[in-house]
Structure formats: structure tokens, C-alpha cells
Amino acid sequence: MACIRAVAAANAQAPAEAKVHRREAAEEKRNAEIREQAEAIAQTVTPQVSVADELAKLAQLKEAGVLTDEEFAAQKARLLS
């Protein structure tokens, strides 16, 4: 009789476990969709940096000796083109 009760108890848990599995699968799918949306937004949003700000940064790098005159001129030309 104890064996029958154990089988009955195991069968009673099966639907609950299936429900949990379905819930976890649905949550995983939602999370994947959210990640995809976030990646799409990140790819379309570009920071708005002015050319003047970029030139100022380049000038600071040149003054600090990080950029040579030639590198500064090349980057400046790239920004202004």
C-alpha cells in the first residue's frame, strides 16, 4: 500500500513540475526578447558628440604629447570631412 501512495504522490507532483517548467521557459523567452530589443536599441542610439568637442579632445591629446602633429592633422581632417 505504501508503494501505491508513493506512486500517487509522484504523479500528483508531475503537473506542478510541468507548470514550473513552462513558467521558467516563458520567462527565459521573455528575457531573450528583452535582450534582443536592448541590443537593437543600443545599435541605433549613437551618442551626440559635437565636432568642436572632438577637436578640443584631439588638441588636448596633441598638447599632452599623445598625438603627433601628423596624427592630429589626420584626425582633424577626418572629423571635418
N, C-alpha and C positions, 0 to 999 in steps of 0.2 A: 504494500500500500504506500509506503514511503517513497518508493521509486516512482509511482504514478503521480504523487504530489510534486516531486522534483521536476518531472517532465511537464506537468501542468504549469508550474511556476516559470519554467524556462520558456514555454510557449506564450505565457502572459507577458513576458518581458520583450519578446521579439517585436511586437508592434511599436512599443515605446522606443526601442533602439532604432528601428527603421525611421521613426519620426525625427529622432535626434539627427540621424544621418542625413535625412532630407533637409533639415533645417541648416545643418553645417554646410551642405553642398550649396544651398541657396545663398548663404552668407558669403561663401567663397566666391561664387559667381558675381555677387554684387560688389565685392571688394575688387575683383578683377576689372569690372566695368568702371569703377571709380578710378582705379589706377590708369586705365586707358584714357579716360577723359582728362585726368590731370596731366598726363604726358602730352596729349593733344593741345591742351591749353598752354603748357609750357613751351611747346614748339611754336605756337602762333604769337605769343607775347614776347616782344623784344623790348628791352629797356630803351627808353628815350634819352639818349646822351647827345648833347649838342656838339657840333664840330668845334666850337670855341673851347668847350671843356676838354675835349680830347687834345686839342692843340696845346692847351695850358699844361696838361699832364705830360705831353711829349717835351715841352720846353723845360719842365722841371727835371725830367729824366736826362735831358741833354746837359743842363746845368750841373746835375749831380755826377756827370761823367758816365752815366749808364749807356747813353746813346752817343755815337759819334756824329759829327756834322753830316756825314753822308747818310747815316741811318735816319737822322732827324728829317733831313730833306726828303728822303724816300717816303717816310711815313706821312709827312705833311702833304706831299703830292698825292698820296693815296687818299687822304681824307678830303682834300679839296677837289678831287676829280669826280 
